[in-house]
């Protein structure tokens, strides 16, 4: 399971305001806001059947963390 919530909290600590809805909008631009919210909730809960490399890049870019941090391989 990805540590998205922690990445968002860490970004806020560093002064970057990152909203879940903004990340969801970037991950699923063609979906409705409600579908984006549902998809993001499932992603955070680890209930998404697959994770795409592009999603990881977007989340890392928006939160300022590394892929290693997202997947719990590092605390940096």
C-alpha positions in Angstrom: 0.0 0.0 0.0 1.3 3.4 -0.9 1.9 6.1 1.8 -0.1 8.8 0.0 -1.6 10.3 3.2 1.9 10.6 4.7 3.3 12.1 1.6 0.5 14.8 1.6 1.1 15.5 5.3 4.8 15.8 4.7 4.3 18.2 1.8 2.1 20.4 4.1 4.8 20.4 6.8 7.2 21.7 4.1 4.7 24.5 3.2 3.3 23.0 0.0 -0.5 22.9 0.0 -1.5 19.6 -1.7 -5.1 18.6 -1.8 -6.3 15.1 -2.4 -8.8 16.3 -5.0 -6.1 18.0 -7.0 -4.0 14.8 -7.1 -7.1 12.8 -8.0 -7.9 15.3 -10.8 -4.4 14.8 -12.3 -4.6 11.0 -12.0 -8.0 10.7 -13.6 -8.6 13.8 -15.7 -11.4 12.3 -17.8 -13.5 11.2 -14.8 -16.1 13.1 -12.8 -15.1 14.6 -9.5 -17.1 12.0 -7.7 -15.4 9.1 -9.5 -12.0 10.8 -8.9 -12.8 10.9 -5.2 -13.8 7.2 -5.1 -10.8 6.1 -7.1 -8.4 8.1 -4.9 -10.0 6.7 -1.7 -9.5 3.2 -3.1 -5.9 4.0 -4.1 -5.2 5.2 -0.6 -6.8 2.2 1.0 -4.8 -0.2 -1.2 -7.9 -1.5 -2.9 -6.8 -0.6 -6.4 -6.0 -3.7 -8.5 -2.9 -2.1 -10.2 -0.8 1.0 -9.8 0.6 2.7 -12.9 4.1 4.2 -13.1 2.6 7.5 -14.3 0.5 7.7 -11.1 3.6 7.3 -9.0 5.3 10.1 -10.9 2.4 12.5 -10.6 2.0 11.8 -6.8 5.8 12.2 -6.2 5.8 15.4 -8.3 2.9 17.0 -6.5 3.9 16.0 -2.9 7.7 16.4 -3.4 8.5 12.9 -2.2 10.3 10.0 -3.7 8.9 6.7 -5.0 10.9 5.0 -2.2 9.0 7.1 0.4 5.7 6.3 -1.2 6.2 2.6 -1.1 7.8 2.6 2.4 11.3 1.8 1.3 12.7 5.0 2.7 11.8 7.8 5.1 13.4 10.4 2.9 
